[in-house]
Amino acid sequence: MGNRISNGHCLRFIVFRYGIMPKFKTNKKWKILFTIPNFDTAGSGKALLNICNRLDKNYFKSYISCSHTRGHLFKEVVNSGIPFFINNNQVEMKPRLKGAIKCYQLSKFFRKINVDLIHSFHYGPDYSEALAANFAGIPWIYTKKNMNWGGKSKNGWKIRSMLSSHILLQNRDMQKLFFKGYKKTSLVPRGVNTDEFYPMRKQTSLVKKYKILETEIVILSVANLSQLKGIDVLIKSFGTLSKKYDLIRLFIVGHNKSDFGRKMEKLAKDSYFALKIHFTGKVKDVKKYYSISDIFVLPTIKKGEGCPVSLLEAMACNIPSIASNVSGIRDVMSPFPELLFSPSDPDDLAKKIEILILKKKEKNLYRKHIFKNYNIDIEVAKHERVYKDLLFI
């Protein structure tokens, strides 16, 4: 049986395409190759590692392939003990004929390592990896994380999706907007480790460092500073609130070494409330900042996002949370529609924050919601279900 499966990628691929659903009875562990361009950023890389490390080892064996060993998260790959390959899994597709030849060469690498399924965590519209997997006869799937689709990348997304064996969607709007009529999709939102993120006592080291008074209200946002995250809207809202409330602070945690980040720091610095806003940059342990916060805000712009992990983490820590009414966030905040605000509207955001300043809500509701619907174990189980269905386990 082992030889039949290892040499039968094409057979398995064909029966999947044509809807034949045999169940292969075998004691083998099914090899899942997780691909990602790099581990330079925490979001995609951490999502991949969360799944790899938690898959049921009675059924699956994880492998990782990326283009280089740089990136602060790559140390976690090494420490995890998961076998990895350094290989560039995307090729230039223009001109088309040369691109197809390069994909065929890449397919030899996939066949050589003899995996049963490839799961791409590359969140762009590249389809060369998918084409190479098709050449190799190996089922290939990807996770749709962001709300990008139109413009120059539209054809790339369409071809990528056509070549895929299955697509994992992180929010319901993706099905409506991008995959209407598709039958090879599954809703698999992100999950959070509720054993890691939970209500904590305030970290005295941060309280002392920033001289936070017991009567002060701390507003927190955790996001890499890009235009998508709408931090400018939050700063403007905070300015409005500062005129009415003296004892409030704003902490913005996340990568700020970008043009937009510097622009946001200047916006805050030039304001009369500059001393009340703190840009921390990247931090090693974001949980400490959740511990000192009273209100969490995620002001993503109208475009929306996949499934924002910082919002899940904050709610798992029982922090009352306000977020923009956009794709990805709407799903997470469905039990709390009164805490959604109109995207890019600083006045509406200020009103919603003021509601929480004046009237504290029952905190335990947030954690219960996350534990029931967005626990990391639920995310892993949904991945395993997709893999088992594709591999006929």
C-alpha positions in Angstrom: 0.0 0.0 0.0 2.8 2.4 0.9 4.4 2.1 -2.6 1.1 2.4 -4.3 0.3 5.7 -2.6 3.8 7.2 -2.8 3.9 6.5 -6.6 0.3 7.2 -7.1 0.1 11.0 -6.9 -1.5 11.1 -10.4 -4.1 8.5 -9.6 -5.1 10.2 -6.4 -5.2 13.6 -8.1 -7.4 12.2 -10.9 -9.9 10.5 -8.6 -10.2 13.7 -6.7 -10.8 15.8 -9.8 -13.5 13.4 -11.0 -15.2 12.9 -7.7 -14.4 9.3 -7.1 -14.0 8.9 -3.3 -12.3 5.6 -2.4 -11.0 5.3 1.2 -7.4 4.1 1.3 -7.0 1.9 4.3 -3.4 2.3 5.4 -1.4 2.8 8.6 0.9 5.3 6.8 1.3 8.9 8.0 0.2 11.3 5.3 2.9 13.8 4.4 1.7 17.4 4.3 4.1 20.0 2.8 3.5 23.5 4.0 4.9 26.2 1.7 5.6 29.8 2.5 7.9 32.3 0.9 9.7 33.2 4.2 9.3 33.7 7.9 10.1 37.4 7.8 6.7 38.4 9.3 5.0 36.9 12.3 1.4 36.6 10.9 1.7 34.1 8.1 4.6 32.2 9.6 3.0 31.8 13.0 -0.3 30.7 11.4 1.6 28.0 9.6 3.5 26.8 12.7 0.3 26.7 14.8 -1.1 24.1 12.4 2.1 22.1 11.8 2.8 21.7 15.5 -0.8 20.6 16.3 -1.7 18.2 13.6 -2.7 14.7 14.8 0.6 12.8 14.5 -1.3 9.5 14.2 -2.4 10.6 10.7 -0.1 13.3 9.5 3.6 14.2 9.2 4.4 17.9 8.6 7.1 19.3 6.3 7.9 22.9 5.6 9.5 24.6 2.5 10.5 28.2 2.2 13.0 30.2 0.2 15.6 31.1 2.8 16.5 30.8 6.5 16.2 34.5 7.5 13.4 35.9 9.6 13.1 35.9 13.4 10.5 33.1 13.2 12.7 30.7 11.4 14.4 29.8 14.7 11.0 28.5 15.8 10.9 26.3 12.7 14.3 24.8 13.6 13.3 24.4 17.3 10.1 22.7 16.3 11.9 19.7 14.8 9.7 19.8 11.7 11.7 18.7 8.6 12.2 21.7 6.3 13.5 22.3 2.8 15.0 25.5 1.5 13.6 26.0 -2.0 12.1 28.7 -4.1 8.6 27.4 -4.7 7.4 30.3 -6.9 8.8 31.0 -10.4 8.4 33.9 -12.9 5.6 33.1 -15.3 6.5 35.5 -18.1 7.1 34.6 -20.8 4.5 31.9 -20.4 6.4 29.0 -22.2 9.5 29.6 -20.1 7.3 29.9 -17.0 5.7 26.5 -17.7 9.1 24.9 -18.2 10.2 26.3 -14.8 7.1 24.9 -13.2 7.9 21.5 -14.6 11.3 21.7 -13.1 9.8 22.7 -9.8 7.4 19.7 -10.0 10.5 17.5 -10.0 11.3 18.8 -6.5 7.8 18.1 -5.3 7.9 14.5 -6.6 11.4 14.0 -5.2 10.3 14.8 -1.6 7.3 12.5 -2.1 4.6 14.3 -0.2 0.9 13.6 -0.4 -0.5 17.1 -0.2 0.8 20.7 -0.5 -0.7 23.5 1.5 0.4 27.0 0.4 0.5 29.8 3.0 1.7 32.2 0.3 -0.9 34.9 0.5 -0.4 36.4 -3.0 -1.8 35.6 -6.4 1.1 33.5 -7.6 -0.1 30.3 -9.4 3.3 28.9 -10.5 3.5 26.6 -7.4 -0.1 25.4 -8.1 0.8 24.6 -11.7 4.0 22.7 -10.6 1.9 20.7 -8.1 -0.5 19.8 -10.9 2.4 18.7 -13.1 3.6 16.5 -10.1 0.1 15.1 -9.7 0.0 16.2 -6.0 -3.2 17.8 -4.6 -2.5 21.5 -3.9 -4.5 23.8 -1.6 -4.2 27.3 -0.3 -5.5 29.6 2.4 -7.1 32.9 1.3 -6.1 35.3 4.0 -6.7 38.8 2.6 -9.3 40.6 0.7 -7.2 41.2 -2.4 -8.6 40.1 -5.7 -9.2 42.8 -8.4 -6.9 44.9 -10.5 -3.8 43.4 -12.1 -3.8 40.5 -9.7 -7.3 39.3 -10.6 -6.2 36.8 -13.3 -3.5 35.4 -11.0 -6.1 34.8 -8.3 -8.5 33.1 -10.8 -5.8 30.8 -12.2 -4.5 30.0 -8.7 -8.0 29.1 -7.6 -8.8 27.0 -10.7 -5.6 25.0 -10.2 -6.2 24.4 -6.5 -7.8 21.2 -5.2 -9.4 23.2 -2.3 -9.4 26.7 -0.9 -9.6 27.6 2.8 -11.4 30.8 3.4 -10.9 32.9 6.5 -14.3 34.7 6.4 -17.7 34.4 5.0 -17.5 37.5 2.7 -14.8 35.7 0.7 -17.3 33.1 -0.5 -19.8 35.8 -1.5 -17.3 38.1 -3.2 -14.7 35.8 -4.8 -15.9 32.2 -4.8 -19.6 32.4 -5.5 -20.7 29.0 -6.9 -17.4 27.3 -5.9 -17.8 23.9 -4.3 -14.2 23.3 -3.3 -14.0 25.8 -0.5 -14.2 25.5 3.3 -14.6 28.2 5.9 -11.6 27.9 8.2 -11.1 31.1 10.3 -8.0 31.7 12.4 -7.8 30.4 15.9 -6.1 31.6 19.1 -4.5 29.6 21.9 -6.7 30.4 24.8 -4.2 28.8 27.2 -1.7 31.4 26.1 -4.1 34.4 25.9 -6.2 34.8 29.0 -7.1 37.5 31.5 -3.9 38.5 33.3 -3.1 40.8 36.2 -1.6 44.1 35.0 2.1 43.9 34.4 3.6 46.1 37.0 6.7 46.6 34.9 4.7 48.4 32.2 2.6 50.3 34.7 5.8 51.7 36.3 7.5 52.3 32.9 4.7 54.4 31.6 3.6 55.7 35.0 0.0 54.6 34.4 -2.4 55.8 37.1 -4.9 53.4 38.6 -7.7 55.7 37.4 -6.5 55.9 33.8 -8.2 54.1 30.9 -5.8 52.4 28.5 -6.8 52.0 24.9 -4.8 49.5 22.9 -4.4 48.7 19.2 -2.1 45.9 18.0 -1.2 46.1 14.3 1.7 46.5 12.0 1.4 50.1 10.9 0.1 50.0 7.3 -2.6 52.0 5.6 -5.0 49.0 5.8 -5.1 49.1 9.6 -6.5 52.6 9.8 -4.4 53.8 12.7 -4.8 57.4 11.5 -8.5 57.1 12.2 -7.8 55.9 15.7 -5.5 58.8 16.4 -8.1 61.3 15.3 -10.7 59.7 17.4 -8.4 59.7 20.4 -7.9 63.4 19.9 -11.6 64.0 20.1 -11.9 61.9 23.3 -8.9 63.7 24.8 -10.8 66.9 24.9 -13.5 65.3 27.1 -11.4 62.8 29.1 -8.1 63.6 30.7 -7.3 60.2 32.1 -6.9 58.2 28.9 -3.9 56.7 27.1 -3.4 55.2 23.7 -0.9 52.4 23.1 -0.1 51.3 19.5 1.8 48.1 19.4 3.3 46.8 16.2 5.9 47.3 13.4 6.3 51.1 12.8 9.5 51.3 10.7 7.7 52.2 7.5 6.7 55.4 5.7 3.2 55.0 7.0 4.4 54.3 10.5 6.6 57.4 10.6 3.7 59.4 9.2 1.5 58.2 12.1 4.2 59.0 14.7 4.4 62.5 13.2 0.6 62.9 13.3 0.6 62.1 17.0 3.7 64.1 17.8 2.3 67.3 16.2 -0.9 67.0 18.3 -1.6 68.6 21.7 -2.2 65.1 23.1 1.2 63.7 22.0 2.3 62.7 25.5 -0.7 60.4 25.8 0.1 58.3 22.8 2.8 55.6 22.9 4.2 53.8 19.9 6.0 50.7 21.2 7.1 49.2 17.8 7.3 45.4 17.7 7.3 43.7 21.1 8.3 40.1 22.1 5.5 39.5 24.5 2.3 41.3 23.4 0.4 39.7 26.3 1.9 42.2 28.7 0.3 45.0 26.8 -3.1 43.2 26.7 -2.8 43.0 30.5 -2.7 46.8 31.0 -5.4 47.6 28.5 -9.1 48.4 29.2 -10.3 48.8 25.7 -9.0 47.2 22.4 -9.5 48.9 19.0 -9.0 47.5 15.5 -9.7 50.3 13.0 -9.2 48.5 9.7 -10.3 50.4 6.6 -13.2 49.5 4.3 -11.2 46.9 2.3 -11.3 44.6 5.3 -9.0 41.6 6.1 -9.1 37.9 6.5 -9.4 37.0 10.2 -7.6 39.5 12.5 -5.6 37.5 15.1 -5.0 40.5 17.4 -8.8 40.9 17.8 -9.1 37.2 18.7 -6.2 37.6 21.2 -7.7 40.7 22.9 -11.1 39.1 23.2 -9.6 35.9 24.6 -8.0 38.1 27.3 -11.6 39.4 28.0 -10.8 42.9 26.8 -13.9 44.9 25.6 -13.2 45.4 21.9 -14.3 47.8 19.2 -13.6 47.3 15.5 -14.6 48.5 12.1 -17.6 47.0 10.3 -15.7 45.3 7.5 -15.0 41.8 6.1 -13.3 39.5 8.5 -14.1 41.6 11.5 -17.8 41.2 11.1 -17.6 37.5 11.6 -15.6 37.7 14.8 -17.8 40.5 16.2 -21.2 39.0 15.2 -22.4 38.7 18.9 -21.4 42.4 19.5 -22.8 44.4 16.6 -23.1 47.5 18.8 -19.3 47.6 19.1 -18.8 47.9 15.3 -18.1 51.3 13.8 -18.2 52.7 10.3 -14.8 52.2 8.7 -12.7 55.4 8.4 -15.1 57.4 10.5 -13.2 58.9 13.5 -16.4 60.4 15.0 -18.3 57.1 15.0 -15.3 55.4 16.5 -15.0 58.0 19.2 -18.7 57.4 20.1 -18.2 53.7 20.4 -15.1 54.1 22.6 -17.0 56.5 24.8 -19.7 53.9 25.3 -17.1 51.6 26.9 -15.5 54.4 28.9 -18.9 55.2 30.5 -20.4 51.8 30.6 -18.4 48.7 31.3 -19.7 45.6 29.6 -19.7 42.1 31.0 -16.1 41.0 30.1 -16.6 37.2 30.4 -18.7 37.3 27.2 -15.7 38.0 25.0 -13.6 35.1 26.2 -16.6 32.7 26.1 -17.2 33.7 22.5 -13.6 33.1 21.4 -13.3 29.8 23.4 -16.4 28.5 21.7 -15.8 29.6 18.1 -12.1 30.6 17.6 -10.1 28.3 19.8 -6.9 27.1 18.1 -8.1 23.5 18.5 -11.1 24.3 16.3 -8.9 25.7 13.6 -6.6 22.6 13.6 -9.6 20.3 13.5 -11.0 22.0 10.4 -7.6 21.7 8.7 -7.5 18.0 9.5 -11.0 17.5 8.1 -10.0 19.2 4.8 -6.8 17.1 4.6 -8.7 13.8 5.3 -11.4 14.6 2.8 -8.8 15.3 0.1 -6.7 12.2 0.9 -9.8 10.0 1.3 -8.7 9.0 4.9 
